[in-house]
Amino acid sequence: MIGKILGGRYEILEKIGGGGMALVYKARCQLLNRYVAIKVLRDEFTNDEEFIKKFRHESQAAASLSHPNIVSIYDVGSEGNTYYIVMEYIKGKTLKEIIKEKGKLTPEETINYSIQIAEALQHAHNNHIVHRDIKPHNIMVTEDKRVKVTDFGIARAATSTTMTNTSNVIGSVHYFSPEQARGRFTDEKSDIYSLGIVMYEMITGKVPFEGESPISIALKHVEEEIIPPRTIDASVPENIEYIIMKCVKKNQIERYKNAGELLRDLRKIKYSNGEIDFIEDTNELDSATRIIPVVGGEGETNDMETKRKVKQKKKNSNDSSKKAVFWGILLSFLVATGLFIGSFKFKGLFGSSEVEVPKLIGLQEEVAKEEIESLGLKFAVREKVNNSEFQEGQVVAQSVEPGTKVKKNYPIEVDVSLGSKLAKVPKLENRDITEVDELLDKTGLSEGEVRYEYSDTIPINIVISQDPDPYMEVPEGSKVSLIVSKGPETKTVIMPKITGLKENEAKRALIANQLKVGEVLPEYSDDVPKGEVIWQSIESGNEIEINTAIDISVSKGPEKKNEGNNGTGNEEVVRSIKITLPQDRNQTEVKIYRTQDGVSELKYNSVHDVSEGSIVVNLEGKPNAKFDIYFDDVYQVTLPD
């Protein structure tokens, strides 16, 4: 790929990174004379329509965003089987590299970086884009400390379906949310959770959960509580710990409602005059643009012209004496020839002789020594060196060039190979493909053939096996071939209609179609007989992946009215609230707040497909209770009127 020109203008210069789906190269745009980064789909996926579709979706999602904290997309294209995206070239480091170098970041740095990441997410969320893979590896930091969020490779428009197959969770296991681990509904709050984990790593220097496998780490996100940062490091400010712990709540409802609310609290800390005083870093690097003289430019041309003129002058001055010089040279030649012949005869009289040095390179040390000594010369080993081109014991260099004549007893020194320097192969199995380059570079090895295979047990982009095996010693510079998981092979079914069926019939229908039964929600209904399904979480006729969990609502029949009043008249009773969904969008988030006895509480929060038409929600409340209805955080009506 190096040296290739894409689109007639982008010259590939060097490889600078890689991910599970693509390789990233530094390139030069010949039209605008600037450096760019080009993400090229790996060869393994060029014949896979599913991966090409995801790759194209990445470019469409990212190209719609324009923000100083998001890497810009300049161009997209394809040539033959090469699919690529042209992006802004960022000169800097990943946030992961910065954390590794420093061990952990200061509170000031943590707040500054977090604010910029949150601003990028706020812009993306406002454009209905959920990143779904926020991690330090996808966050670039420029030399002037500006954050650039990149890699919307698994982002998905918030207005489209965001239900993920539970057996094929997308994202990076150390940073993704409990709902991603469960394969449930993901939204903007999932990005907020991941940002909370990134903040946790910045301020403590470590991620909250580690494990022997990606699955064990994912389970910890679902089941275990995160140890507060101040328990690990008492110097962590309390207000930063508060923000982190709110971001990483297991329940989406308990997190920040959106990136704007998170930004509000982050800015409060940065600009507060409280106990902890954060000071903005004023020592940012300021590297001005410089014009560097071109080597071999006009100055060199002028100098060469001067030399040419001097040479011409000398030539002209010598022309006049050519004849005299010719006779002088001829006379000298005759004299020298006579001396040479006389010298040769003189040496022969005294028995002195010279021998021609043979070629020793490539011979075994013992063979070379025997040959040298047979000629009456001395043999010596100068040094032994690692060399990948010659086997152990072979001569790799000699002090006197082959064919040179030397006197007998002259010493001939050689360098002898120790063979290739050995490197221990690191264990790459169960590692994310994005970590492989760094691990191999540290050991002096490189990535060989990478082959992708479907797996029902190993998550996507995780290394299944490697060749050579872990911990083997191989010559430095060797290549390590990998087999990487593509995740389970995607299989889909058509969602059946189960509304109107009895609960048991509906469950059997789901199982027969290789689907799972999700939550079963009982609801009062005046229209649907008791025991029948009122609502299904995915509308019939949609194509969905097998093993998807389907939630259903089952009728409890009509609500029983209270007859008589043997209590105080102020007890809570169940109320059925019927809500007509708006038809000007595809989905809507419904929230119901109950206000009674002067206290307002969120009692219902769920996202519904508007094709349902209307929903019935059963909530408890006292006779004087009021219920405020919101669609996508916009107030609609208060019930009862």
C-alpha positions in Angstrom: 0.0 0.0 0.0 3.0 2.4 0.7 3.5 4.6 -2.4 0.1 3.9 -3.8 -2.0 6.9 -4.9 -5.7 6.7 -4.1 -8.3 8.8 -5.9 -5.6 10.2 -8.2 -4.4 12.5 -5.4 -3.7 10.8 -2.0 -0.2 9.4 -1.9 0.2 6.8 0.9 3.3 7.5 2.9 3.3 5.2 6.0 1.1 3.1 8.2 0.3 4.8 11.5 -2.3 2.6 13.1 -5.0 0.0 12.7 -8.3 -1.3 14.2 -10.5 -4.3 13.9 -12.0 -3.3 10.6 -9.4 -1.0 9.0 -5.8 0.1 8.7 -4.9 3.8 9.0 -2.2 5.4 6.9 -0.6 8.8 6.7 -0.9 10.3 3.2 -0.3 13.5 1.3 -3.0 15.2 -0.7 -1.2 16.2 -3.9 -4.0 18.6 -4.9 -4.0 20.6 -1.7 -0.4 19.7 -0.6 -1.4 18.7 3.0 -1.1 15.6 5.1 -4.2 13.5 5.7 -5.1 10.3 7.5 -6.7 7.5 5.3 -8.6 4.7 6.9 -8.6 1.7 4.5 -10.9 -1.3 5.0 -8.8 -4.5 5.7 -8.5 -6.9 2.7 -10.3 -9.6 4.7 -13.6 -7.7 4.5 -13.6 -6.4 0.9 -15.7 -9.3 -0.2 -18.0 -9.2 2.9 -21.0 -7.1 2.2 -21.9 -6.8 5.9 -18.6 -5.2 6.8 -18.6 -2.9 3.7 -22.0 -1.7 4.8 -20.7 -0.9 8.3 -17.6 0.8 6.8 -19.8 3.0 4.6 -22.1 3.8 7.5 -19.1 5.0 9.5 -18.2 7.6 6.8 -21.8 8.8 6.5 -22.2 9.1 10.3 -18.9 10.9 10.9 -19.1 13.1 7.8 -22.3 14.8 9.1 -20.4 16.1 12.2 -18.4 19.3 12.2 -16.9 20.3 15.6 -13.4 21.4 16.8 -13.3 18.3 19.1 -14.2 15.8 16.4 -11.8 14.5 13.7 -13.0 16.0 10.4 -13.9 13.8 7.4 -12.7 15.2 4.0 -13.5 12.5 1.5 -14.7 8.9 0.9 -14.1 6.6 -2.0 -13.2 3.2 -3.4 -10.9 1.8 -6.0 -11.5 -1.8 -7.0 -11.6 -3.6 -3.7 -10.0 -0.8 -1.7 -12.6 1.2 0.3 -11.3 4.2 2.2 -12.1 7.4 4.2 -9.9 10.5 4.1 -9.7 12.2 7.5 -8.0 15.1 9.2 -4.4 14.1 10.1 -3.8 14.7 13.9 -0.2 15.2 15.0 -0.3 14.1 18.6 -0.9 11.1 20.9 -3.9 9.1 22.0 -5.2 9.7 25.4 -4.3 6.1 26.2 -0.7 6.8 25.4 -0.7 9.9 27.6 -2.2 8.0 30.6 0.4 5.2 30.2 3.3 7.8 30.0 2.1 9.7 33.1 0.6 6.9 35.2 -2.4 9.1 35.9 -3.5 12.6 35.1 -3.9 15.6 37.4 -7.4 16.8 38.3 -6.9 19.9 36.1 -6.0 17.7 33.1 -8.8 15.3 33.8 -11.4 18.1 33.9 -10.0 19.9 30.8 -10.0 16.7 28.7 -13.4 15.6 30.0 -15.0 18.9 29.0 -13.7 18.7 25.5 -14.8 15.0 25.1 -18.3 15.9 26.5 -18.6 18.9 24.1 -17.8 16.5 21.2 -20.5 14.0 22.4 -23.0 16.8 22.9 -22.6 17.8 19.2 -22.8 14.2 18.0 -25.9 13.6 20.2 -27.6 16.7 18.9 -27.1 15.3 15.4 -28.7 11.9 16.6 -25.3 10.1 16.5 -24.4 7.8 19.4 -20.7 6.9 19.3 -20.9 3.6 21.3 -17.1 3.1 21.5 -15.8 5.9 23.7 -12.3 4.9 25.0 -8.9 6.5 25.4 -7.7 4.8 22.2 -10.3 6.7 20.2 -9.4 10.1 21.7 -6.5 12.0 20.1 -4.7 14.9 21.9 -2.9 17.4 19.8 0.4 19.1 20.7 -1.6 22.1 22.0 -3.7 19.9 24.2 -6.9 19.9 22.0 -9.0 16.8 22.2 -10.1 15.2 18.9 -12.6 12.3 19.2 -12.3 9.8 16.3 -13.5 6.4 15.1 -17.3 6.5 14.7 -16.8 3.0 13.3 -19.7 1.5 15.3 -21.7 4.6 15.8 -25.4 4.4 14.8 -28.0 7.1 14.3 -30.1 7.4 17.4 -33.3 7.6 15.4 -32.8 4.1 14.0 -32.9 0.8 15.9 -30.2 0.5 18.6 -31.0 -3.0 19.8 -27.8 -5.1 19.8 -27.6 -8.8 19.6 -26.7 -10.1 23.1 -24.2 -12.6 21.6 -22.4 -10.0 19.5 -21.9 -6.9 21.7 -20.0 -4.2 19.9 -17.6 -1.9 21.9 -14.5 -2.2 24.0 -15.1 -4.3 27.0 -13.3 -2.2 29.6 -15.3 0.9 28.7 -18.8 -0.2 27.5 -22.0 0.2 29.5 -24.1 -2.5 31.3 -26.8 -2.2 28.6 -24.2 -2.9 25.9 -23.0 -5.9 27.8 -26.6 -7.2 28.0 -27.3 -6.4 24.3 -30.1 -4.0 25.3 -31.2 -0.5 24.2 -28.2 1.9 23.9 -28.6 5.7 23.8 -26.7 8.9 24.6 -26.4 7.8 28.3 -24.3 4.8 27.1 -21.7 7.2 25.8 -21.9 9.1 29.2 -21.2 5.8 31.0 -18.1 5.2 28.8 -16.9 8.7 29.4 -17.2 8.1 33.1 -14.9 5.1 32.8 -12.4 7.1 30.8 -12.5 9.8 33.5 -12.0 7.1 36.1 -8.9 5.9 34.3 -7.5 9.4 33.8 -7.7 10.3 37.5 -6.7 6.9 39.0 -4.5 5.5 36.2 -6.5 2.2 35.9 -9.8 0.9 34.6 -12.3 -0.1 37.3 -12.7 -3.7 36.1 -10.1 -6.3 35.0 -10.6 -10.0 34.2 -9.2 -13.1 32.6 -11.4 -12.7 29.5 -13.6 -10.1 27.8 -16.7 -11.9 29.0 -15.7 -11.8 32.7 -15.1 -8.1 32.4 -18.4 -7.5 30.7 -20.2 -9.4 33.6 -18.5 -7.1 36.1 -19.9 -4.1 34.4 -23.4 -5.7 34.8 -23.1 -7.2 38.2 -20.4 -5.5 40.3 -20.3 -2.0 41.8 -17.4 0.2 40.8 -14.9 1.0 43.6 -15.0 4.8 44.1 -11.9 6.6 42.9 -11.1 8.1 46.4 -10.9 4.5 47.8 -8.0 3.9 45.4 -6.4 7.4 45.7 -7.5 9.6 48.6 -6.1 12.7 46.7 -8.9 12.5 44.1 -11.2 15.6 44.6 -14.6 14.7 46.0 -16.5 16.6 43.3 -14.7 14.8 40.5 -15.5 11.5 42.2 -19.2 12.6 42.4 -19.4 13.3 38.6 -17.6 9.9 37.8 -19.9 7.9 40.0 -23.0 9.6 38.5 -21.8 8.8 35.0 -21.3 5.1 35.7 -24.6 4.3 37.4 -25.9 0.9 36.3 -29.4 2.3 35.6 -29.5 4.6 32.6 -32.1 6.7 34.3 -29.8 7.6 37.2 -27.0 8.9 35.0 -26.8 12.4 33.6 -29.7 13.0 31.3 -27.5 14.3 28.5 -24.0 15.6 27.8 -25.2 19.1 28.5 -26.0 18.3 32.1 -22.6 16.7 32.5 -20.9 19.7 30.9 -22.7 22.0 33.4 -21.1 20.1 36.4 -17.7 19.8 34.8 -17.6 23.6 34.2 -18.8 24.3 37.7 -15.7 22.5 39.0 -13.3 24.1 36.5 -14.5 27.7 37.2 -15.5 27.4 40.9 -13.8 29.3 43.6 -14.3 26.6 46.2 -11.9 24.4 48.1 -10.3 23.0 44.9 -9.0 25.7 42.6 -8.3 24.5 39.1 -5.9 26.6 37.0 -6.0 26.3 33.2 -2.7 25.2 31.7 -1.1 28.2 30.1 2.0 26.3 29.0 0.6 24.9 25.9 3.0 24.1 23.1 3.1 26.7 20.4 5.0 25.5 17.4 5.0 28.1 14.7 5.0 27.1 11.0 8.5 27.4 9.6 9.8 27.6 6.0 12.8 25.2 5.6 15.2 25.7 2.7 15.0 23.0 0.1 18.1 20.9 -0.1 19.6 21.0 -3.6 17.8 24.2 -4.4 18.8 27.4 -6.2 21.9 28.0 -4.0 23.3 24.6 -5.0 22.6 25.3 -8.7 24.5 28.6 -8.5 27.4 26.9 -6.8 27.5 24.1 -9.4 27.5 26.8 -12.1 30.6 28.5 -10.5 32.4 25.1 -10.3 31.6 24.5 -14.0 33.1 27.8 -15.1 36.3 27.2 -13.0 36.6 23.8 -14.6 36.2 25.2 -18.1 38.9 27.8 -17.4 41.3 25.2 -16.3 40.6 23.1 -19.3 41.3 26.0 -21.6 44.6 26.8 -19.9 45.7 23.2 -20.2 45.0 22.9 -23.9 48.2 24.8 -24.8 50.5 22.3 -23.0 48.8 19.0 -24.1 51.6 18.0 -26.5 54.3 18.6 -24.0 52.5 16.6 -21.4 51.9 13.7 -23.8 55.6 13.2 -24.4 56.3 13.5 -20.6 53.7 10.8 -19.8 55.1 8.5 -22.4 58.6 8.8 -21.1 57.5 8.3 -17.5 55.6 5.2 -18.5 58.6 3.7 -20.1 60.7 4.4 -17.0 58.1 2.9 -14.7 57.8 -0.2 -16.7 61.5 -0.8 -16.6 61.5 -0.3 -12.8 58.6 -2.7 -12.3 60.2 -5.4 -14.3 63.5 -4.9 -12.5 61.7 -5.0 -9.1 59.9 -8.2 -10.0 63.2 -9.9 -10.9 64.7 -8.6 -7.7 62.0 -10.1 -5.5 62.3 -13.4 -7.3 66.0 -13.5 -6.4 65.3 -13.3 -2.7 62.3 -15.7 -2.7 59.7 -13.1 -1.4 56.0 -13.7 -2.5 52.4 -12.5 -1.9 49.2 -14.4 -1.8 45.6 -13.5 -2.8 43.1 -13.3 0.0 40.1 -15.6 -0.7 36.4 -14.8 -0.1 35.5 -16.0 3.4 32.0 -14.5 3.8 29.4 -17.3 4.1 31.9 -20.0 5.1 31.8 -21.7 8.5 34.4 -20.3 10.9 36.4 -23.6 11.0 36.5 -23.8 7.2 37.6 -20.2 6.8 40.4 -20.6 9.4 41.7 -23.8 7.6 41.7 -22.0 4.2 43.5 -18.9 5.5 46.1 -20.8 7.4 46.8 -23.1 4.4 47.8 -19.9 2.5 50.4 -19.0 5.2 48.2 -16.2 6.6 47.0 -15.6 10.2 43.4 -16.1 11.1 41.6 -14.1 13.9 38.0 -13.6 15.0 37.4 -9.9 15.4 33.8 -10.1 17.0 30.7 -12.2 17.0 27.5 -10.5 16.1 23.8 -11.2 15.7 22.8 -11.4 12.0 19.6 -12.6 10.5 21.1 -13.2 7.0 23.7 -15.8 8.1 23.4 -18.9 10.2 25.3 -19.2 13.5 29.0 -19.8 12.9 29.2 -18.3 9.4 31.6 -15.5 8.5 29.6 -12.3 7.9 32.6 -9.9 7.2 36.4 -9.9 6.7 39.0 -7.2 7.3 40.7 -7.6 3.9 38.7 -7.5 0.6 38.7 -10.8 -1.4 41.3 -10.7 -4.3 43.7 -8.4 -2.4 47.3 -9.6 -2.4 49.1 -9.5 1.0 52.4 -10.9 2.3 52.5 -14.2 4.1 51.8 -14.2 7.9 49.5 -11.1 7.3 46.5 -11.3 9.8 43.0 -11.7 8.3 40.3 -10.8 10.8 36.6 -11.9 10.5 33.2 -11.3 12.1 31.3 -14.4 12.9 27.4 -14.7 13.1 25.7 -15.6 16.3 22.5 -16.1 14.3 19.4 -14.0 14.6 18.6 -12.3 17.9 15.8 -14.2 19.5 12.5 -12.5 20.7 9.9 -14.1 22.9 6.4 -14.1 21.2 3.9 -12.3 23.4 0.5 -13.8 24.2 -2.0 -12.2 21.8 -4.9 -14.6 22.3 -7.9 -13.0 23.9 -6.5 -9.5 23.1 -8.3 -6.9 21.0 -6.8 -6.6 17.5 -6.1 -2.9 18.2 -3.6 -3.8 20.9 -1.6 -6.2 18.7 0.7 -3.7 16.9 1.9 -2.1 20.2 2.6 -5.5 21.8 4.6 -6.8 18.8 6.6 -3.6 18.4 7.8 -3.9 22.0 9.3 -7.4 21.2 10.7 -6.6 17.8 8.2 -8.6 15.9 5.6 -7.6 13.3 2.1 -8.6 12.3 1.8 -11.3 9.7 -1.3 -12.6 7.9 -4.5 -11.7 9.7 -7.5 -14.0 9.0 -11.0 -13.4 10.3 -13.4 -16.2 11.3 -16.9 -16.4 12.8 -17.1 -17.4 16.4 -20.0 -18.0 18.7 -17.9 -17.8 21.9 -15.2 -15.2 21.2 -16.3 -11.5 20.8 -15.7 -9.6 17.6 -12.1 -8.3 17.0 -10.7 -10.6 19.7 -7.7 -12.8 18.7 -8.7 -16.5 18.7 -5.3 -18.0 18.0 -1.8 -17.1 16.8 1.2 -18.6 15.0 3.9 -18.9 16.5 2.5 -19.9 19.8 2.9 -17.6 22.9 6.2 -17.5 24.7 8.1 -19.2 21.8 11.6 -17.7 21.0 11.8 -16.8 17.3 14.3 -14.6 15.3 13.8 -10.9 15.8 11.7 -9.4 13.0 9.6 -12.5 12.5 5.9 -12.2 11.6 3.1 -13.4 13.8 0.0 -14.6 12.0 -3.4 -14.3 13.7 -6.9 -15.6 13.5 -9.4 -13.0 14.7 -13.1 -13.3 15.6 -15.7 -11.8 13.4 -18.2 -12.6 16.2 -21.2 -14.9 15.6 -22.4 -15.4 12.1 -25.4 -13.1 11.8 -28.7 -15.0 11.3 -32.0 -13.2 11.1 -35.7 -14.0 11.3 -38.9 -12.1 10.6 -40.6 -10.9 13.8 -44.0 -12.6 14.1 -47.2 -10.9 15.4 -47.9 -12.0 18.9 -50.3 -9.4 20.1 -53.7 -10.9 20.6 -52.2 -14.3 21.5 -52.4 -15.9 25.0 -49.3 -15.3 27.0 -48.2 -19.0 26.7 -48.9 -19.0 23.0 -46.9 -15.9 22.5 -43.9 -17.3 24.4 -44.0 -20.5 22.3 -44.2 -18.4 19.1 -41.1 -16.5 20.1 -39.1 -19.7 21.0 -40.2 -21.3 17.7 -38.7 -18.4 15.8 -35.4 -18.6 17.7 -36.2 -15.5 19.7 -36.0 -15.0 23.5 -38.7 -13.9 25.9 -37.8 -10.7 27.5 -39.7 -8.8 30.3 -43.4 -9.7 30.7 -45.2 -6.6 31.9 -48.8 -7.0 33.3 -51.2 -4.1 32.5 -54.8 -3.4 33.1 -57.0 -3.2 30.0 -60.6 -2.5 29.4 -60.3 -3.7 25.7 -58.1 -6.8 25.8 -59.2 -9.9 27.6 -57.1 -11.0 30.6 -54.1 -13.1 29.7 -53.7 -11.9 26.1 -50.7 -10.0 24.8 -51.4 -6.2 24.5 -48.0 -5.0 23.2 -44.7 -6.4 21.8 -41.4 -4.5 21.9 -40.5 -5.0 18.2 -43.2 -4.6 15.6 -44.1 -7.6 13.5 -42.6 -7.9 10.0 -39.2 -6.4 11.0 -36.1 -8.5 10.2 -34.1 -9.0 13.4 -31.2 -11.2 14.6 -32.0 -14.5 16.3 -31.8 -14.7 20.1 -33.1 -11.1 20.4 -35.1 -10.6 23.6 -38.6 -9.5 23.0 -40.5 -7.7 25.8 -44.3 -8.1 26.0 -47.2 -6.6 27.9 -50.0 -9.0 29.0 -53.5 -7.9 29.9 -54.7 -8.1 33.6 -58.2 -7.4 32.5 -60.3 -4.3 33.6 -59.1 -2.6 36.7 -61.3 -3.3 39.7 -62.9 -0.2 41.0 -62.9 0.4 44.8 -66.4 -0.2 46.1 -67.1 1.4 49.4 -64.5 3.1 51.4 -63.4 1.5 54.6 -60.1 3.4 54.7 -59.1 7.0 55.1 -60.0 7.9 51.5 -56.4 8.8 50.8 -54.9 5.4 50.0 -52.9 4.9 46.8 -54.7 3.1 44.0 -53.6 1.8 40.6 -54.5 4.1 37.7 -54.4 3.2 34.0 -53.0 6.1 32.0 -53.6 5.8 28.2 -51.2 7.9 26.1 -51.4 8.5 22.4 -47.9 8.6 20.9 -46.8 11.4 18.5 -46.6 10.6 14.8 -44.0 13.1 13.7 -41.0 10.9 14.5 -40.0 7.2 14.5 -39.4 6.7 18.2 -40.1 8.7 21.3 -39.0 8.6 24.9 -42.0 8.7 27.3 -41.5 10.0 30.8 -44.3 10.3 33.5 -43.7 12.3 36.7 -46.1 11.9 39.6 -46.7 14.8 41.9 -48.5 14.1 45.2 -48.1 15.5 48.7 -45.9 18.2 47.3 -43.3 15.7 46.0 -42.5 15.1 42.3 -41.1 11.7 41.2 -40.2 10.1 37.9 -42.4 7.0 37.8 -42.1 5.8 34.2 -39.3 6.2 31.5 -39.3 4.1 28.3 -38.6 4.4 24.6 -41.5 3.4 22.3 -41.9 2.9 18.6 -44.6 5.4 17.5 -46.1 2.7 15.3 -47.7 1.3 18.5 -50.2 4.2 18.2 -50.9 4.4 21.9 -49.8 2.8 25.2 -51.4 2.1 28.6 -49.3 2.6 31.7 -50.5 1.5 35.2 -49.2 3.7 38.0 -50.1 4.0 41.7 -51.2 7.3 43.2 -53.4 8.9 45.7 -56.7 10.5 44.6 -55.1 14.0 44.5 -52.1 12.8 42.5 -51.1 14.5 39.2 -49.3 12.9 36.4 -47.1 15.0 34.0 -46.5 13.5 30.5 -43.3 14.2 28.5 -42.3 13.2 25.0 -38.5 13.4 24.5 -38.2 15.7 27.6 -40.8 18.1 26.2 -43.9 18.6 28.4 -47.2 17.5 26.9 -50.1 17.4 29.4 -51.0 16.8 33.1 -53.5 14.1 34.1 -56.1 14.4 35.4 -56.9 17.8 33.9 
